[in-house]
Amino acid sequence: MKGLPDIWKELNRSERMQLKAFICLLGIFLLLLLLVAGLLYAGDGAEEEEPKPPDSEEEEPHIPVVERLRNVWIMEAGGEGLLCYIEGEERLLQVASLTGDDETEEAVPSQAPDAGLAGLREQVADLELTDGLVTEVSVKPQKVSGKVLAADQDGVWLEGRGRLDFTEDVQGYRLYRELTPATYRDLCIGYDFADFCLEEGRICAILLAREEAMETIRVLLKNSDYQGIYHERVELTCDTDYIVQMLANDGSREIAISRSAGENLEILFPDTDWGDITGLAGDAGAEEGMELTAPQGARLVVTPTARTGKIILQSIHRSQGIPAYRGSLELLWTEEGIVLVNELPLEEYLYSVVPSEMPPSYPREALMAQAICARTYAYTHMQRAGYEALGAHVDDSSSYQVYNNILEQEAATAAVKATYGQLLLREDGVTLAETYYYSTSWGYGSDAHVWKTSSADSYDYIVPRHLSREAMGRVLAGEVEASAGMAGAEDLTREEVFAAAIRSTDPGDFEAGEGWYRWTYTVKKLDPGKVLQQLQNRYEVNDKLVLTRNGEDYISSPVEAFREIRNLAILTRGAGGVADELLIETDRDTYKVISEHNIRYVLCDGETSVRRQDGSQVAMGTLLPSAFFTIEIAREGEAVVGYNLTGGGFGHGVGMSQNGARSMAAEGYGAGDILRFFYEGCSVKEIYDVTEAD
């Protein structure tokens, strides 16, 4: 039998070609047959599939929208849902229904009490919302409270508990009066007015629960001659027996020592980062001189055993000599040194403020007006502390109110007692007035715009009046008075009008007889280097108030060195004629100095004395008496080599003039009349009336 190779050999060439063609055609036919079969199968499948409408789209699965809210205040809870306070707004949130046979059954979150949603009322909780419906509630039931000793953005120091830190998403709520958001800055330092919700040992919510009349103030005591807030050495004693306690970081309190009246206690700040405080005895019977460790943040509390006892602080100096303090004294250890905080009753604090701010020889009604202003000013800062991180409302320097620089005086104490609890309120009868005051006017006052703060417009009750007898009569008669004084007073912003007024006197002005009513300041040899230093200093404090000319504009730019001053001039004046902008042209740049304080600072050389209108001379330290002055310059060629200021008044000129009040009281006006004149529309009320009105 022949195989295919043999048959292929027997074929001639023509037959071979024909066979090849036949095989190719057969292959093509088979491929076409397979293709037709595939198309027929696909067609049959399409006919079996359910046809879709031409506009239909394949339905996508639903993805729930989940929202998580942390530390929410639940105001009300019931059948309508949860009424919550979220980011300053009230939101009514519906609660999701339970799944099951009865789809209408209301869902009660698993953490809620058996009583149902009503148990969630007035609670702090985390909420989870799914598609806008509450699906989970986690209540924060753990709460603590205590006297707030200090607070900052990271946590709070509570008496007896130590420091508690905030969670990252901490929330705050003021619950009394109108519900509003709150922060740690709204805490009342030295008071137990708040609850704190805890989560894993940290504060997740601040609840300002109530508002009560505050009776104690916490004053930071600066070191000798008010040079700074930190002390390297503290030496003290007491005129009664006293106790020294240590309050550690964890809140534990231990009686460290009990000492007799007149027995000294000296504490030196450690030279190393932290060390031991020596010289303290332990509990009764412990060996004298045992060491007591004070880590950062620890406090020693010195308390007289008698309420009338005074702590004598021998390591600092005041005008009275060695000062003595009522109340208790806290010593706080920080990295920079020891901070001293004196806590005492507000009224007793005023016993030392009033004579430090106004001579006790002034008439009784003037002292009473001063006492009301001082109390109101202090109470404002008790509500919003100036040193919340260090646990103090104010300090004892002129940055707030001078405290205990002068010995207590009976006349001043009597004025405080006669006005016990009285505060000055704005026209709404609720809001405390900002009771700024200063020493002496030049015949006119100014307004709060002198400080260039954003809040100046809110002090519209501080009217820049003409401090004259005629103006007083009109104000008390209820007559409307033009801003900044009597007829033509607004022109005091014009240089020529002010210059004519400051070079003359008005016998109708209450303070026309005061030494500071008019003064002159003559710098015979101007030191450009000193002016440069002053400009650079003020620029570092606030770079928006010392500007450099750039073409037609002024911009904030570092003050560069110059050799000569080519011109000095007042560019603009504010209410009452106060210098508001000062031009300083140099051989390098031209500068604009803004605000009465900066102008007084830059033009005070620290060497020249002021000559008052009575002929007396007074040395000036770092500030001119006021910014109510004109300027005349002396030249040699292009350079300014000296200048003469003709001015009047002492202080910023905002609020009550103390010497104006003295003259008014001497002429028979009462404290209420004086305050009505300086603070338009304001009225005096008892401190407890404030609480009731709120």
Steps between C-alpha positions, in 0.01 A plus 500: 500500500629841401529783753440870437869569433503240227182634339638857517816382313295340221315824425641738244544868571162604359317243705685609812390864451139394452512298823640794694225729369234250598636471853504884542143533380394226737662687794330826405166327481542350845590843650191662346287215632628556853441877475137457388437253780633749756277781373194277508575402863540863606173592335311227681641618837394860436148389429481315831625805703234736637510820293579830688330831438728724293535768783554264792832491699632230724409587866806570727510379862420766771801627700392643840625848596645484852565812711667492841458787744723524805411640842160640406274666758157334493245762604180296480412140418160349429260377240602765247866401523807663651527878516875562498730803511762455230757762391295788640166389356204291615429188292208263539623153410260214424580161654513194271223236526562145619514231234259206536132417451378833638674757285337786692661408832728782621866414546650564840882494477662221696684740734185689595337426839192280520281807533566570133615811321391729784800382699731663246384852580780743604780256432824513303521219245657379179244446224513290187259594220423274207326673211410782737346277769655436842606138515734505799539709816793478742438705812794647699367454853819565698519858628728679745513854635721710722657839546682597181854604589629547146406423141661503158430362154620154603325448832374617839647489850233414759555536872519156660528321165805648337532555127251346256579517130250564220416251228569616145128549431404663832180708486375771733146620582370789706175367644372803692313787335514435124667175396824590322833335415781546752874442528749472783530880490144524632586312818497709817846461650478443874140378491303175482237603244559223242468124455746304288401184310775240490593245238783262591623745763503805273251788471279461194245771587484818710159581648471852640217411733420823680596860562523646847636817653876463536652621823870413474766614257835344412784748445838415349769684699789629292853508634671807646402829333278307255791381282346162412270219610762243605675483838835330566471542874200521733530601863189543709349491845160572651363711784306192622576130502491356149491172312695399190342230286622331186266432211664251266431432132273209586286719724618350827523746790742462787556729797869577468553736787325696772688809618457765764435870445816684399688183406670539161475270200752537217478311171752520216418398146715195413804566282446172315187419301337352809634438841404496864355786698683494828421663829150359539398267778267210442196403703489577868799350673708460185861604500561869423662553163368189326485530122178539306511434126307746278468385138388728221141609552505440875360766731567602855209671674572731794191573712479700826308319773294819563279659235642843582860378486739651246789342312809723503695453178854605586662413167329769290496878519213743451460875553373433852810291572440135587141411408257285700214309338160387617367156404720210393811480284572231241849425370495330159815336360559560127801458273574873521467542875248528783167670433318657797120520504316679781138387547282725714147648521425752225402772747824460695694512173342841438623624838848495346408593142315827568783672695754369244299652214363820661641703792287431809498875571258551210133576583284207611276505191802485269636204696160331479493550122851353484393201713208423268725527193766279659245237610339489156837473328607217732168314463532510122833320524368257758254389234776475239840448663809671366735221613281190474797268440660619825176518693472878546236753396728806496847605605584773751657749255369783284440242226176437691454694826779591740449291813663536841766744382373743764393412853129467569343828609184547703346751258544263206375201699194699606426581133521130412266408784255779408472357147503133605412276207424786260585459132458726200275350232436605144168630381356148464524459878685169467837547329792625704653825383870526421591759762825639362643795685807724493660775707433842344344650189613804305137611492375230262491122506530251214344161421602135479620533139833628633609136557420382146312191610213334316275537806521881515158552340332301779605765755272767361398599855849646556437840345793740443350795689613848580578480873349835586240620746273603214519152345430340840183703537378400158569128552321487835211692347469228236590723209654339194861596463708484184767233488836609637364800689318824449456709186797475269664220697509269199740749341759394755601235247624791286859592581453878508191481722664265747823705503310816592307319775800328662691829516219664694305415815128495581410602857172310460685169480484297820876433493627840393686531831672158483873486442459250215233710328780651286862394458802535270765250401816630329759262356804716423714225349315234306665156491405322172636172637260518793205568268609207280507272802155619610355444153643151475368416844144608417517320165586176681203550734253565216623519141166644384551824694845597368486525120756590231418712196500306173413733214160651575419239766632392838585136562609287793875450466789466747651833602844537342787703646518871419737783596288814490143607562380749239147573625257442789131584462154398620317351200155449652320565828221306664208600722584780743814588303709196597800435273401193300770469233858633511722550194873435540702571186863381499792497257403141411123448538184675613296345780147533630460432873139416594320524839537741787702251708760439227535872433556573870759222512698594188531872586604443863881495520510382862719794605307822449267619777152643450431852626144527633299824494575562868874503422579160653709252303434126483733238352344279234596133484371340180182695414406862446223624733240481221458517121312832515780725373636698206854461372753761388836389358849656499724439197864517404505475124269213401525320833261538792715553809232569760129552560261670738161361602221716638246271660247439769354224714645181646393157372319356201194722536239220483225473761507676836754769577592448864595861557187604315302284744681666790399847381143390437471345847652813656222702336228281645436240232437143621664180383195414288512839325870460429452156348202617291720772352788273400302188403194605302184297560660281767354444847614365836350177635574251774708201397215263589268690266730393218438134577125549522490699176692227321 
